[in-house]
Amino acid sequence: MITRFSKLALWSAAIALGALLSSCGGSNSNRSPDTPSTSSAQILGIDTVSELIEDDADGPTVTSGQPSTIDIQGVDLRLGLQVTLGGSVCRTRDLVKYDNLNDDSAIEQISADCPAQSVGSVNLTVTDAGQQIYQAPVQVISGSVEAAHAAHLESLRPQYSSPHSFTLAQRKTLAAVASATPGTVAGTITADAPTIDTTTGGLKYDALRNFKVRGAVVQLLDADNGNALLQTSATDASGNYSFSNVPVDNNVIVRVSAQTAMTRPSGVSTGPKYNFMVRDNTGSGAVKPLHTLSSPATLTLAEGNVMSLNAALGFDSGGKVSGPRQSAPFSILDVIYSAVVKIQTANSNIVLPDFNVYWSPNNTTTSSKNDINLKMEGAINTSHFSENGNYPGLFILGRADVDTDEFDQGVIGHEFGHYLQYAASYSDNPGGSHSSDQFKDASLAYGEGFGDAIGGLLSGSKFYTDSSGVLQSGGFSEDISLPVAARKANGFYAENTVRYLLYTLGTQYGFTPFWNTLTAMAAGYESATVFNFLNRYMIRNPSSASVVKALATAQNIRTTDILGALPATAVADPAINSTASGGAPDLEVLYLALNPVVASGSDTVNVTPDAPTFCFNNKLRGAYNGNGLGMTRRFLFTASESGWLGLKLSRPGGSFADGTVTITIRDSKGATISLYGWDSGLGQMKVVAGTTYSVGVQPDLKTITGNQIGNKLSLWRIES
């Protein structure tokens, strides 16, 4: 139900839309007939919003002597429209698209905050780039009716979080308190946020939006008994909550936490299960505190209580910090809530491990150098996902005038995507610094491109924006629906290539096949690469195969083989195999084959005498960070015997020093295999005959200078 549209507004919108559709481009009847307009915006109707005065057949009304808010409905609206009431300029805000208004999915709404007017009739006028596109009369009536209720409204003010001004939704809730249900405490939880400039990535604090806090845990506390917990509930998709059977004449507190969770009753094995919490990493205690918002203690009434809360932005209209930044953790939670709701459409029984997001206004770009104590003081370096240590989770930047990410939905979605890859799929992303025009390891390119793509799919936005700088006015914005620009890194080694392919498939064929492909990658020995994703996607969606192959080919992905194996007729990619690039011939060979043989006798013996030599490469752009293309090499083998198998890694002139190489092993079921006793390039693993294993080898950057050739990985039967 769309509560912001009055009956009059809906009636007006329906007539106007009908006229639009039947006129085949004819002029709007409310537009000045002598003024041609090239504007695409069309105004369908208006709705004056007052908690005490309803629109009637005489037209929209506002109260004299005080500012008013007028909702404007139409299509192709934008916040840049100029709105005046009685000749006075109004401030536009809150551009909202209503997708569920019958079949008119194009209908949008903006709100205009207009200056006070005198009693009489005034015109509301909308212009676009100097051209008038709409005009309608508005009746200004006496404010005596408002004054009669002022004391009543003021008496209810302690029920609301302070400091903040009441939002429209809250004013309407206040006016409805007389019809509250006996024995209940109910209300709406909302929060304020700036809008995002999708051109620059900066935040616009003079154009705010107010969003519903959805799926958040709400608690009713007994203020007369040490804030003991009375009941727990959660907000619905409209931000509403309710508690029933509440005793009268008790002082209670409503507390909403930046937490969304779904549980299963005991003995039930179906339904979603997860628990996501936004915590303050700079708070005290071993378990960091949840971000919460609470009402003052309020006496429960026989007729029931309406107790709504709004999380204040904490910035003034110029972008300066002006108070507690209450809405930040709820903005982060909103992205996660949107994500899990969408995931549940693909898998109604999704189970995800409990997960923390750490945000603080102290979180800044200072490097912690992996010192957890510095991280807990806010030195997080950048927004990132960490699966290890005492505090695994997302760490989100929040330092004003440096880099704030709480309202950057693409950033939050990207980092949450890393968690989803870890929790529901597989990741062998080596991590580290990266940028879009670098040649990176195939798993890093996939992981970072996947993060951008799933962030856009879950948030419903094609823009990846990141605000930063003084007053959060700078940053960048990228349209992830566009293919990679000319002369940029483009291939299986480029994160922007991966994000374009995956985002295109997700928007073209829907989220469910995207998610099912992602989760299927949890099994198997293959690395998490774009080849793995595309191959599994086509297997599960055969009707899309021709489109997938065409998209891949257009972006220099020259095979959809799950291992990235090129056809024999393929020519070398000059971007990574030429003197100019600094590349090498074998960089397009993602896996090298090891073919162990059955050895006779009982002595320790090399069972891969024909193991190929290989090179490490750190000359390509981006490889110098240790996670570039050519700095991780992959091997495949199928065990010829069961038992203990030795791995030996050698280099020209000897072995790799201890602590300078990272080895990862995975079997055909997707299980991680342990390597024991690694010493001077030697280690042991337990294998099962007939099982295929993949081995990843990543040396420390300091051990490689330029292109190091002549390295070898061999397998040894251990003396029995």
N, C-alpha and C positions, 0 to 999 in steps of 0.2 A: 504494500500500500504506500502511495506517495502522499504523505501528510502535508507537504508544503503547498500543494495545489488546491485552491478552494474550488467549490462547485462552479462559481462564476468564471474562474480562470480556465477550468477545464472546458467549460462551454465555449468560452471565447476562443480557446486554442483549437478546439475541434472545428469551429466555423472557419477560423483563419486558415487552418491546415487544409480544409476542404477547398477553400478558395484557391490556395496555392497550387494544389494538385490539379484542379480543373482549369486553371488559367494558363497552363503551359508556359509559365514565365511571365505572365501578366503582372501588373503592378499591384502591390499590397494596397488594399482599400484605405488603410490608415496613413499611407505615405502621401506626401504633398504631390498632387497630380502634375504640377508644373516643374518638379525637380527630378530629373533623371538620376538614377543611382546605379552604380556598378557594384554595390556591396552584395556579398553573398548571404549576409545575415538577414533573417526574416523573423520579425516579432509576431508571435501568435496570440499573446495575451499577457496581462499583468495581474499580480495578486498582492494587495497590500496586506501586511501581516501585523496584526495587533492582537494581543492576548485577550482583550476584552471587547473588541468591536469586530463584528463579522461583516464581510462584504454582503451587499444585498442587491436587489434589482435596480437600484438607483446608480449603481456603479461603485468602483472602489473608493474607500474613504481612508483618511488618515486623521490623526488628532492634532489640533492646533497647538502651537507654542512649544513643540518638542520635536526632536529628530524622528524620522520614520524610516522604516525599511520596506522596500518594494521589490518583490520578486518578478523577474521578467522572463517569460518563457518564449522559446522559439527554436530555430535551427541555425546552425553555423554561427553561434554566438561566440564572442571573445571578450576578454576583460578590457580590451582597448576601446570598446564602444563608449561614446560620450553620452551620459544621461544627465538630464536636468529636470528639476521639478520647480515650477513657477519661476523659471529662469536661473535658479540656483544650481550649481554643479553638485552632483551626487558622486559618491565614491563607489565603484563597482568591486565586487569580490565574489568568491565562492562559485566558480563555474562548475556546474554539475550536469552530467548527462544521465537521463532517465531511460534505461534500456527496457524497462518493464511496463511502460505505459501503452497497453494494448499492443498494436503493431507499429506504432510510430516511434521506432527506435532512435530517430534522429532528434527528438525533442530534447532541448537543453534548457538550463536555467542559470541565470546570474542574479545576484542580489545587489541592490543599489541602496546605500545609506545616504539619505537626503536630509538637508537642513530643515529646521522648523519653518512652518508656514502659518499665515494668518487665516482666520475663518473665511471660507468662500470656495471658489472653484479655481483650480490651477491646472496647467497642462504638464503631463509627463512627456518629455520629448527624448527620443533616441536618435543620435546621429552617428554616422560611420564615415570617417575621413572627410568630415565637413558636409556630408550629404544626409539630410533628414530621411530616416527610414520608418519612423513610427511617431505617432502623437495620439494621446488619449487624455480625456479630462479626469481629474481626481478631485473628490470632494473633501474639503478640510472642515472638520466639525469641532465643536467646543470640547475642551479638555476636561470638563466638569465630571464626566463619567470616570475618567482615569483617576482624577483626584480622590474620588470617593473610595477607591480601592488602594490608594498609595500606602496607607498605614498597614493594611493587611499584608501587602507584598513585602514591606519593610520588616514586618514581624517575622517573616519566614526566612529572611536573609541568613540568619545563623546556620540554617540547614545546609548551606553551600560553602564549598571550599573558598578560602580567601587567601590572597587578594585576587580577584578577577571581576570583570563586568559580566553580567548575565548574557548568555547567548540567546538567540531566538528560541531554540528548543527549550531552554530552561525557563524563559519567560512564559512560554505556553504551558509548561508543566506547573509552574507556580500558580497560574490562573486556574488550573484544573484541580487544585488541591481540595476544593470543597466536595469533589466527587470521588475522592480517594476511597479505596475499599477498606472497610473496617478490618482491623487485625493484620494489616499489611504495611510493610515498608517497601516502597518501590521508587524507581527513578530511572534516569538516563545518564550514562557516562559519556562525556564528550571531551575533545581535546583540540587545541588550536595548533595550526602549523602554517608556515609561510608557503607560498607557491614557488614553483621552480621555473626559472627562465631556461627554457629548453634550447635557447640559442647559445647562452654563455655558461650554463650550469650553475649560475649564482642563485641565491635565495632572495625572494621579493617579500620583504616584511611589511610593505604597504599594501599588499594584496593577500590577505590571510584567507585560509580555509578552516572550517571547523568540521572535524571528522568524528564519527561514532567510534567509541572504543569497543571493539567486538571481541567476543570470546574470552574476556578477561575474568579472572577469579575475583569474586566480590564476597566480602565477609561482613556479617553483622556482629558487632561486639557489644558486650554489656559494660557500659561505662560506670555503672554503679558497683561493679564487682571485678575491678582490676582489669577491665577490657577482656574479660573471658569470652571465648568464642561461643556465639549462640547458634548461628547458622552459616552455611556456605552456599553460594550460588555462582552464577556466571552470567555475563551479559550476552544477549542474543545478537543476531546479525544487524540489529538496529541500535545496539548499545543499551538496550533496556534490561533491567534486572528486577526481581521481586522476591520478597520474603513474606511468608504467610504465617498465621498463628503467632503473631508477635504480641506479647503482653503489653497492656496499657500502663502508662505512668512509669515507664522505665526510661532511663537515659541510655541511648544507644549511639553507636558510631558506625558509620558505613565506611569500610576500607576496601579500595580496589587495588589489586596488585598487578604489576606488569608481568602477568603469567597467564598462559593459556594451556589447558590440559584436558585430556580425555582419558577416562579410566574404564576398566571393565569390572563389573561385579564379580564377586568370588564365584568360580566355577564356570564363568562365561568365557568362551574362546573366540568370540567374534566381535566385530566392531573396532573402531580405531583406538589406539593407545599411544599417548605421548605426553610430554610435560616440558614446556619451554618457559624459561624464566629469565627476565632481564634484571641483572644485579649490578650493584655498585662495587667495582673491583677496588676502589680506593676506600671503601668502608672498613670498619673495624671487624675483627673476628676471623676465625678460620673459615667459616661459611659466610660468604659475603652477603650483605642484606639485599633483599628484594627492593626494587623501587615501588613505592606505594603512594596513594593519594587518599586522604581521609577527610571525613566531614567533622565538624565540631560535635560534641555530645548534644543530642537532641531528645527532648521528651516525647515519648510515643503517645499519640492521641487516639481517642476512641474511634474517630472517623478514619483513621489510617494516616500515614505520613508519605509525602512525596519528597524524597531526598536525592536530588540530582547533583552531580559533580562535574566540573569542567577543569581539565588540566591546563594551566596557564602556559603560554609560550615562553615567557621570561625574557623576551626581547622587545624593544620599542619599535616603532615604525621605520626607524632608520637602521636597524640591525644591531643596536647596542644592547648589551645585557641589562635588563631592568628589574629582574627578580628571579625567584626560583624557576628553573627550567623544567617544569613539571611534565610537559607534554612529550619531551624527547623519548623517554623509555616506551611510552605508549605508541609513538610513531614507529619505533623499531618493532614492537609487538604486532602492529597492524600488518606489516609486511609478512611476518611469520604466520599470522593467522590466515591471511589470504593464501599463503603457500599451502598450508596443511588442508585448508578447505578444498583447494583444487586437487591436491594429491588424493584426497578421499573420494573424489569423483572417479579417479582411476583405480583406486584400491580401497574399498570401504572397510577393509580389515587391516589397514596399515598399522604396523607397530614400529615406532622409532624410539631410540634410547633417549632418556632424559638429557636435557641439554641446557646449558647456561649461555646467556649473552651478557657480556660485561661492558657497560657504558658508564662513563663519568664525565662531567664537564672538565675534569683534570686530564683526561686521556689525550695525549699529544704525540707529536711526531718525533720526540726524543727516543733514541734507540735504547732498549733495555739490555741489548747484547745477551738475550736469553736469561737475564737475571730476573727471577720471578718476583723478588722483592721490589725491584724497580718497576716491574709491570703493575704491581699492586699499588704503586704510587702514581700511575698514569703514564709511564714511559713505555708506550706500546709500539712506537715506531710508525705503524700504519694499521688501518683496519684489516684484520686477518682472522683466519680460522686456525686453531691449534688443537690437535687431537691428543697431544701428549702432556705430561706434567701433572702437577697437583690441581691445576685449574684449566682443564680442557674447555674449549668453547670458542665463541666469537668474541673478539675484542674490537670495539667500535670507537673511533675518534670522536672527541667532543669539545676540544679546546676552542673557545670562541676566538675569532680573529686570526686563527692559525688554520685549522681544518676541522670542521664539524661534519659528521656523516649521518647523524640520526634522521635527517629528512631526505637523504639521498637514497631513494628507494632502489635504484640500480645497484648501489654499493652493498646495501643490506642484502638484497636478493642474491648478488654474486657470492658473498661470503656464506650465506645460508646454503647456497648451491654446493659449496665445498663440503659443508656438513652432510648434505644429502648424498653426495657422491661417496663420502666415507661411510655413512650409516646404512645406505640402501643399495649401494653398488660397489665399485672398486676404484681405488685411486693409487697409482704409483707415481704421482706428480712429485718430482724432486724438490719443488718449491724454489724459493729464492726470488730475486728481483727479475722483472720482465717488462717488456713493452711491446706494442703492437707491431712494430716494424723490425723485429729481431727474429733470428733463426733459432728456434728453441727445440729442446727435446720433444718428441712426439707426444709424450704423456703430459708434459707441462702445457704445450699448446692446446691439447684437448681439455685439460682441467680448467685452464683460465678461460678459454672460449666457451666451454660448457657453463661455467659460472655466469658469464654475461648472458648467455642464451636463456638459461632457466630462470635467471632473475627477471628478464623481460617477459617471459611467458607467464610467470607467477604473478607479477605485478600488473600485467596487462599494458605495459608501456614499451614502446620501441626505442625510447631514449635512455641511454645510460649516461647519467649526469653525476658530477662530483663537485660539490661546492667547496670553496676554500678561500683563504686570504682574509684581509681586513673586512669586517662587516659581512663576511661570507658572500661577498659580491662577485668573486671570481670563480675559477674552476674550469670545467670543460663539459661539453655535451656531445655525445656521439649517437648517431642513428644506426642501431644494430641491424636494421632491416635492409641496409645497403651493402652491396658486395664490396670487396676490398678495392681500394683505389689503385689506379695504375701506378706502376713503379714502386709499390710497397711489397713487402714480403707476403707471398701468397702460395700456400700449399699446406701439406700436413704438418709442417713445422711452424705455422703462423696462427696465433690465437684468434685473430680477427677473421681468418678464413673459417675456422671451426665455428665460431659464434654465429656467423652468417648462415652457414649450412644448417646448423642445428635449430636456430631460431626460425629459419624459413620452413623447415619441416614441421616444427611445432605449431606454427601459425597456419600452415597450409592443411595439415592433416589432423590437428587437434592435439591436446596434451596427453591423452591416454596412451596412444601408441608411443609417444616420446618417453613417457614414464616407464612403460613396460619394457622398452628397449634398455633404458638405463638400469633397471633392476636386473635384467637378464645378464648384464655384464659382471654381476657378482660371481658368476660361475665361469670356470675355464682358466687356462693358464695365460691367456693373451693379456698384454698390457692394455691399459685404458687409453686408447687412441681413437682418432676419428675413423680409422679403418674398422676397428672393432665395432664402433657404434653404427656406422653406415651398413655394414654387413648384416648385423643382427636386426637392424631396422627393416631391411628389405626382406629378410627371412620371415619376419612377423607380419609384414605388410607388402605382400608380393605385387599388389596392384600399383604400388608406388615405385617399383624398381626402376622403370625407365626415367621417371622424373628425378629420382635420387641420383642415378648415374649422370644424367645431364647436368644437374646442379654441381655435382662433384667435378666433372670434367671442366666445366666453365671456371672453376676456382682452382685449377691446377692440381686437383686430387685425381690422379691418373689411374687409380685402381680402387675397387671396393672389396678386394680380397681381405679377409679378416686379419691377415698378417702383413698386409701392405705389399705383398709380392707383386712386382710389375710383370706384365707380359714380356716375352722374350724379345719382341720387336720394339719395345719402348726405347726411346733415346734418352740420354742423360738430361737432367734438369740443370740448365746452365746457371741458375741462381745458386746452386749448392755444389756444383761440380765444374768449376772453371778456375783458371789462374786468377781472374779478376775477383772472384768471390772468396778465394782462399779455401775452397771446399776440397772434397776428395771423392773418388769414384764410388766408394762403398756407402755413402751417407744415405742413399735411398734404399739400401738393404737393411730393413729393420731388424731381422733376426738372422743370425748365423747358425748353421746346423752343426751339431755335434753328433756323431754316429758311433756310439760305444759298441764294441764287439765283445763276445764271450771269450774270456782268456782262460787258458788251461793252467794247471798248477795252482799253488796256494800263495805264491809270492805277491807282494805289492807290485802292480804292473799298470802301465798306461794303457787304458782300453780305448783311447782315442788318438792313435798315432798319426791320424790324418787331420787332426784339428787345424782349422785355418788360422793364420795370423790375421790380426786386425789392427786398426789404428784408432787412436783418440785424436779428436780435432777440436782445437779451441781458437781457430782463426776466423770462423764465420762471425758475422755481426751478432752479438749477444752471447756467443759461446764463452767469452771471457769470464762470465759469471759462474761458470761451473755447471750450469743447467742448460747449456746450449746444445744444438744439434751436433752429435758426434762425441759428446762427453758422457753419454750413457750408452753402453752396448748390450745387446740382448742375444741370448743363445737359447736354442731348443734341443732337447734330446729325449729319447724314449729309453727308459732303463732296460738293459738286457738281462739283468739279474736282480734279485731281491737282496737286500742287505745294506751294508755301509759302503758308501762311495766317496772317494776323495775328490776335492776340487783343488786344482793348482793354477794360480794366476802368475804368469811370468812376464817380464819385459826385457828388452835388450839390456844385457849386462847384469841381470839378476832379478830379484823379486821386488814387490811393492812393500814398503815399510808398514809395520802394523799401524792401524788407525788411519791409513790414507786411502782406503777403499771401502765402499759400501756395497754389500752383496745382498740381493733379494731373490728369493726362490718361491715359485708358486707351482702347484700341481694342477692336473686337469679338472679337479673339482673346485678350484679357486682357493684352496687352502694354502696358507703361508707355511713354508717348510723351514725349519731351523737349521742353521749351520753351526757346527760345534768345533771347538778347538782351533779357531782360526789363528794361525801364527806364521808370519813371514810368507804370506801368500798361499798357505795351505789350510784346508778345512775339511770337515766330514759331514755328510748328510745321509739320512736313511732313506732308501728308495724301495719301490715295489716294481717288480718286473712288469713291463707292458704299460706302465704309467708314463705319461709325457710331462716333462717339467720345463719351465722357463727359468732362466737365470739372468738377472740384471746386474751389471757391473758399472759402478760409477766411482771413478777415482777423485780424490781431492784435487781441486784446481791447482794447488801449489806443486803437484807432482808432474804436471803436464806443461810442456813449453812448445807452442806451435802444434804441428801435426806429429804425434809420436807413433811411429810404425813399429811393426815387429812384435806386438803383444800377442799372447796366446793364453787361452783357457783350455785346460785339459782335464779329463776325468780319469780317476785311478781306482782300480780294484784294490781294496785294503787287504793286507795279509791276514789270513784267517788264523 
